[in-house]
Amino acid sequence: MPPRDATVTSIGVVRSPYTVRDDTPLQSGLNSDVRAVVEVDPAYADALEGLDGFDYAWLLTWLDHEAHASPAMRQVPSFLQREGREIGLFAMRGPRRINPVGLSLVRVVEVAPPNLTFAGVDLLDGTVVIDIKPYVTAFDAPPSTPRCGWFDEVDLPASATRRSLRSDDDPAS
Amino acid sequence: MPPRDATVTSIGVVRSPYTVRDDTPLQSGLNSDVRAVVEVDPAYADALEGLDGFDYAWLLTWLDHEAHASPAMRQVPSFLQREGREIGLFAMRGPRRINPVGLSLVRVVEVAPPNLTFAGVDLLDGTVVIDIKPYVTAFDAPPSTPRCGWFDEVDLPASATRRSLRSDDDPAS
């Protein structure tokens, strides 16, 4: 019973300082000081009640500007462009996925319905939000420091973008 | 440009010991010893490559058995049934959401494509999976212990289910 006909609904839109994909930071955790806003659809504003008691939240986004009809099952992540190494799609965080759902941990700065101001931005201006969930340590934190595969072997520079990682690869560019 | 016509695709199905919704644990982190399997669609098996280097992964699921045409913007979470207290939908983790996407942190036990065996189960047998992402501490862990809103005030008993939390509420049942 796969939901081949299930549809996703926009619950709001991100207003961020980033309008060019290649210059947008790749992970919220690497760009934690910049702020942006989720403009929640006013029909859903009441759903924000109580979120101000949480320091962090998950933004689930729909990265349809990244959608491919058939994304490759192995891709070279931006962080591995230098090595050109391919990784399985379910072992990387890149946006060209079968379902282009983004998962961003953000710091809750202000909840003023229908707006949510947050810090930690890896999203283009105009990105569609499909869910907001509170961060709950009991559910979302592993009990000890986990192995993180190939990420344990690479630099994750602050505010890295696709463009900055390409520049590292080719100092002449 | 909301994706009102965007569709989600099943990438696999969960095979778990739980077949009754009210007896299914509410959060993977509260039921970390039980194991289950994601049977990934063989067409996507290569996407699992490299996941065995990670101790934890996120399962994003589509909880369409929970879907309501119009979920309430304030709901009483299972963990607050005793108090009967309502919380905004974006400040709780319950499954009756505008987009019924579940987010479960699970421990990677074995990657044997097309199957992924994991520990930490809060999913019904047959649940549709829409994405698998590796857990990356640099992206997914807040820099310090965060406030977690109303969750900081309630008990989160191991292996809690909807039924067990109802029983607490009404010892006669």
Interface residues (C-beta under 8 A of the other chain):
Chain A: M1 P2 P3 R4 D5 A6 T7 V8 T9 S10 I11 V13 Q27 S28 G29 L30 S32 V40 Y44 A45 D46 A47 L48 E49 G50 L51 G53 F54 D55 Y56 A57 W58 L60 W62 D64 M73 R74 I87 G88 L89 F90 A91 M92 R93 R97 I98 N99 V101 L103 L105 R107 G126 V128 I130 D131 I132 K133 P134 Y135 V136 T137 A138 F139 D140 A141 P142 P143 T145 P146 R147 C148 G149 W150 F151 D152 L156
Chain B: M1 P2 P3 R4 D5 A6 T7 V8 T9 S10 I11 V13 Q27 S28 G29 L30 S32 V40 Y44 A45 D46 A47 L48 E49 G50 L51 D52 G53 F54 D55 Y56 A57 W58 L60 W62 D64 M73 R74 I87 G88 L89 F90 A91 M92 R93 R97 I98 N99 V101 L103 L105 R107 G126 V128 I130 D131 I132 K133 P134 Y135 V136 T137 A138 F139 D140 A141 P142 P143 T145 P146 R147 C148 G149 W150 F151 D152 L156
